[in-house]
Amino acid sequence: MKKTILSILLSTVAMVGMAQEGYVPAPENVKARQEFADYKLGIFLHWGIYSQYAQGEWYLQNANLDRNEYAKAADAFYPHRFNAEKWVAAFKDAGAKYITFTSRHHDGFSMWNTKQSDYNIVQSTPYGKDIIAQLADACHKQDISLHLYYSHIDWMREDYPWGRTGLNVGKDRTKIDWPHYYSFMNNQLTELLTNYGKIGAIWFDGYWDHDSDPTPFDWQLGEQYALIHKLQPGCLVGNNHHINPFPGEDIQIFERDLPGENTAGWNTSEISKLPLETCETMNGMWGYKVADQNYKSTDDLIRLLVNTAGKGANLLINIGPQANGELPAIALDRLKGLGEWMRTYGETIYGTTGGDLKNQPWGATTRKGNKLFVHITNLQSSVLALPLNGKVAKVLSFLDKKPIPYHSMNKGITLELDDMPKVVDYVIEIEFK
C-alpha cells in the first residue's frame, strides 16, 4: 500500500516536472498563432549576393567554389532598383498577409547591418543600405507581417561545425568552435528582434545538415527558442527540419509538399496541432536563376492555394529577386493574377479551416463557421456526391448566390452541375442549419 502510494506520488512529481520543463506559449503567442493560421497566403523571398551569380541560392555549395572567391560578389552587389514600398505593395495587392525574408542564408551573408560580422549588406557592398530595415518600415506601414528566415548553417564561417554540406569551400576543420558560433547566432537573432520592430516569426533552416552525424548533434534549440520568446513573446518560431515539431516551436513547416504528403521525399513528420505552412517555389528555384523561367501559371497557383487551404495550412509562395533589386516580371504578373482572384474569392480562403472533406481529385473544401466552401478545380462528372454531417440549409453558387440544385442522401448531398462555368475554381457555398 505504502509502496503504491509512493509510486503514485513519484509519478505525479515527475509529470509536474515535465510540465514545468515544457513550453507554454505566452498569451501574445497564442493570439499570434491564430492570426497566422488565418493569413493563408504569404510571400517567401530568397535574396542575397547569390543573386549576382543568377544560379540559385546553393551556388557556393553546388559549384564547389572557394568561399573567399564567392564572397567577392558582395563588392559588386548594388541593388539600385530595390524599392521596399513597391515590393510590399505588390505583395499586399496579391492578397498576401505576410512575407518571409532570408535575413541570412547558408552562404552566411547577412542582409542587415549586423554588428557580429562585416560580411553584410551595409559594410561589404557598395549599396551600403540595410535591406531588412527598409522592409520592416514598409511592412509596418502597409500592415504586412514580417517574418525572417535564418539559416543555422554557415558555409562561410569556420567556427560552424561541419555537417554534410559546405565541405569543399576551403574551410579549416580545426577551427570549428560551436560555443562561439552559437553565441554569434544568438547575438544576431537578438539584433533582429530588437532593432526592427515587431517580427511575426523566425523561420529556421538547416537542422538537416547534421542528420547524418554518427551521434545526434545538439543544436541547443531550447535555449535559442527561449531567447526569441523572451525578446518578443508574440514572435512565432518555425523550423524547416522536416520532422515532428520540437518544444518551443509555434508553427509546423512542410517544404514543397502539402501537410501529410511526401512527394519531395523530405517530410516524414506527422501533422501536429500547430498552425501549418507549406512553402513552395513559384518556378523551380528558391534564389534567382536566370535559366529558370518555368513559372507556375496563375491558375496553377490558385489551385495550389486552394489545396493548401483545404489542408488547413498557409501557402508560402517563393520569389527569387534579381540582383538589381527588381522582382522578376513574370513573378509580378503571377502576383497580379493571384490578387485579382483573391479580391473575389478571399472570403473562402482567409480565416478558414480545412473543410469537412479531405482534398479530392475534383478539388478541396474550406470551412468558416456554419459555411462550407466547396472549391471545384477539376470536375470529372456533372454529378458530385458530398458526404456531409449536419443539415443543409442552402446550396449556392458563391459568386452570384444563385441556388445550386441538389438532392439529399442518407448522409450528405449530391450536387447537379450540368451548367458549371469553365473557371479555374468554381466555388459553391453550403450553409448548414
N, C-alpha and C positions, 0 to 999 in steps of 0.2 A: 504493500500500500504506500509506504513512505517512498519507496524507490520509484513507484509510478508517479506520485505527485512531484517528486524531484525531477523526473524526466520531463514532465509536462512544463514545469517551471523553467527548466533549462531551454526547452524548445521555444517557449514564449519569449524568453530573453533573447534568444538567437534571432527570432523573427523580428523583434523590435529593433535589434541591432542592424539587421539587414535593411529594414525600412528606413532607419536613420541614414544609412550609407547610400540609399537610393536617391535618385534625382527627383526632386519635387519642383516643377516649374512654378515660377512666380506668377501672380495674377496677371501682370503685364504680358507675360509669355503666353499664358493660356488665351488671352484676348488676341494676341498676335497670331497664334496658330489658326484661330477661326477666321481671321481676316485673310490670312494666307490661303486657307482652303477655299475661300470664296473668290479669290482672284481669277483662277482658272487659266489665265494666259500671261506669260512672261517672255521677255526677250533676253537671250543669252548673248554675250559679246566676248569673243576671244580676240584680244588685240594686244600686241606688244611689238618688240623690234623684229620678231619673226615675220611680220607683215612686209618688212623690207625685202625679204627673200622671196615672198609670194609662193612659198612651198608648204604652207601649213605650220601649225604650232609645234610639231615634233621634228622640225627640220634638223636641229642640232643633233638629236638622237639618231634619226633615220639616216642621215648622211654621214654619220661618224666624223663630224667636224671637230677641229680643235676649238675648245671653248673660248680661248682668247682671240682667235681669228673671228669666230662667230660674233663675239661681243663688239667687234669694230662696227657692226651695223648701227649701234647706238649713236655713233658720231655723225651719222648721216640721217638719223631719224628726225624728220621735220614735218609733222602732220599739219601743214599750214591751212588745210581746208577743214580741219576739225571744228565743229560748232556744236557744243553740248546742247544748247537750246533747241537747235533744229533736230538733232538726234532724238531727244526726249519727246519733242512734239510729234515726230513721225511714229514713235512707239506708242504714244498715247492715242494718236489718231487710228492706229491699227487695233486698238482695243486692249492693249497690254496694260496690266496694273502694276507690274514691277519689272526691273531689269536686274540681271546678274552679270557683273563685270569682272573680268580677270585682273585683279589687283596685282597678282604675281603668279606667273605660270611656271612650268617646270624648268624653264631656262633661267629662272632666278631674277629676271628683270622686273623691277618694281615700277608701277605706273603712278606713283605718287612721290611726294617729297619726303621720303623716309630718311630719318637720321641714323639708321642702322647700317646703311651701306650707300656708297656713292654710285652704285650701279642702278640708277633710277632715272626717270624721265626728266627730272629737273637738273640734276648735276652731270649727267653723261650725254645729253643730247643738245644740239643747237636750238631745239624748240624751247626747252627750259621752263615749261609750264606744267603745273600739277593737273593731270587729267582727272583724277578722282575728285579733286576739289571742284572742278568745273562741272562734272557730272552730278556731284552731290548738290550743288547750288541749283542746277536745272531741275533735278528730280524733286527737290523740296519745293521749288516754286510751282511746279506743274503737278504736284500731288501724285508722283510715281514713287513707289518704294524702291530704294536702292539696296541691292544685295551684293556682297563681294565674294567672288571666288578667290580662294587662297590655296596654293599648292603646298603640300607637305614635302614634296620632292624639290631638290635643287641640283641641277646638273652643273651649275657653275661653282658653287661654294665647296671647298674641300673639307669643311667640317661636317657636311652632311654624310651620314652613314650610307655606304654603298648598298644599293638594292639590286634589282635586276635590269635597271635602265641607267643610262649615262655612264657606262663603263669604259667608253672609248673616246672620251672628250679631253683627255690629258690631265686628269686629276691625280694627286698623290694620295694613295690609300693610307699612308702613315699619318696623315693629318686629320683623320676623322676625329671629331670631338662632339659627341651627341649632346652633352650638357650645354656646350657653348652654342650649338645650332638651335637647340630647344629654346634657350634664352633669347636668341635672335628672333625666332618666330614669334614668341610671346610679346617681345618688345614691339615688333611690327604690328601685331594684332591690337596691342594697346593704342598705338598711334591711330590705326584705322577706326577704332571705336571711341576715340577721344576727340579727334580733330575734325571730323566731317559730319557732325550732327547725327541724327537718328539713322541707324543702319538696320535694315529689315532682317538680314540673315548673313551669316558667314557660311560659305559653301566650300567645304574642304575636298581636296582631291589628292590622290597619291598613296593612300594607305596600302593599296595593292602592290606597291613597289617592293614590299618585303614579304609578300605572300609565299615566296619560295624559300625563305630562310630556314635553315635546319632547326632552329629553335624560334619560337614566336618572338617577334620584335615588339618591344613595349614603346608605343608612341606616346605614352603618358597623356592620353586623351582626356581623362577625367579632370586633371588639373587645368588643362587648356580650355576645356568646355566651361569649367567653373569660373575661369578668368573672364571669359566672354560674358557669361551671365551676370557676373559681378559688375562689369563695366556698363553693360546695357541689359538689364533683366528681360526686356522685351525682344532682344535680338535672338532670332532662331538659329539653331545650329543644325547643319546637314552635312553628311559625309558620303561622298560617292565611292564607297568601299565595296559595294555590290553584295554585301552580306547583311544579316539581320542587324537592326539598329542597336547601338550601344547606349547605356545610360548617359543622359546629358544631351542626347540628340532630340531635336524637336520636329524634324521632317524626315521622310524617307525618300531617297532618290533612286530612280531607275534610269539607267543610261541606254538610250536607243531602243527601249522596249516599254510597252505598257506594263503596269503592275501585274504580276503573276505570269508574265510571258518571258521567254528567254531565247529569242531568235538570234540575239547577238552573242550568246554564249557566256555572258558575264553575270547576269542577275540570277543568282541562286537563292536569294533571300525569300522569306515568306512575307506576305503583306501584313504590315503592322496596323495598329490603331492610330498611328501618327498621320498628319496630313501628308499626302503623296504628291510626288512630282516626277514627270517623265521629261528628260532632256533629249532633244533630237536636233540634227542639223537641218538647215534649210536646203543646202546642197549636199555634198558628200564629206566636207571637211569642217572642222571647228574654226581654225585660223584661216586667213585668206590664202587661197591657192589659185593662181592666175589661170591654170589649166582646167579648173573645176567649175564649169558653167552648167552643171547638171542640177539646176534648181528644181525643187518640187513646185508643181503648179499651185495656183491659189486653191483650186478645187481639192487637190491632194492635201494641202494644209488644213482646209476646212474639215475634211474627213478625219484627219489625224486629231484635230482639236476635239471633234465630236466624240471619237472613240476614246480619247483620253478622259474627257469629262464623264463619259459613260462608265468609266472605271473609278470615278470619284477623285480623279487626280488633276493636277495642273499640268499644262503643256508649257515647257520652257524651250522655245524655238531659237536656234542659234544663227547668228550672223557673224561673219568674219570681216571686219572693216579693212579698208585698203590702207596702205602706208601713208597716203597723203591726208588721211583723216576723213575720207568720204565713205559712206556706206555704198556697197555695190548697187548700181542702178536696178538690176534685176531684183535684189532684195527689197528695195524701196517699192518696186511695183507690186511685189507679193504682199508687203505690208499694207499698201493701199487697198488691195483686194480683200484682205482679211478685215480691215476696218469697215469697209462697205457692208460686208456680211454681218459683222458683229453689231453694227448700228441697228440692223433689222432683227437679228436673232439673239442678241446678247442676253435677253431675259431668260432664254432657255439654257444658258451656259453659266453665267455669273451666279454665284451664290447657290448653286445646285449641289446635290449629292449624286452619287451613282444611282441609276434608275432601278426600278423593280426587277428588270430583266437583265441578265448578263448580255454583254455585247454579242450580237448575232451577225451572220453573213450579210443580212439586209441593213444593218446599222446598229444604233445604240439608243439607250434611254437615259434621261436625266430627271431628277425629281426635285421639286420645290414646293414644300407644304403639301396641299392636297391636289397638286397638279403633277401629272407625269407627262413629260415631253418625249414623244417618240420621233427619233431622228432617222428617217429612211434615206439611206445614201446608196443603196444597191438592191432595189426591189427585184425579185425574180418572178413574182406572181402578182396578179391583181387582187388576190385574197391573202390577208395577213392575219394569222391567229396569234393572239396575245394572251398567254395565261397570266391572269392578274388576281390579286387578293383585293377585296373591297368592292363596294357597289359603285358602279359608274353612273355619274350624273349627266355628263356631257362629253361628246367627242367632236372636236372642232379642228378645222384647218387653222394652224397658228397664225398664218399671215393675214387671212381675210375673215377669220372667225366664222366661216360657213360650216354648217353641220356636216359631219362625215358619216355615211351610212355604216351601221354596224349591227351585229347580231350577238346576243348574249350566249355564252357557252356555259357548261357546267361550272367551269372556273375560268373566268375571263371573257374576252370578246373576240369576235372576228370582224376585221375591217374589210370593206369593199372599196378598192382603189382603182377602179377602171379608168377614171379621169384624172389620175395623178399627173401633175405637170412634170416636165423634164427639167428638173433642177438638181443641183449638186446635193442638196439636203432638204427633203420635204418634211416639214415638222408638223406633227399632229399633237394637239393638246388634249389630254384626257383629264377631266375633273372628276374627283370622287366625292360621293356624298359624305 
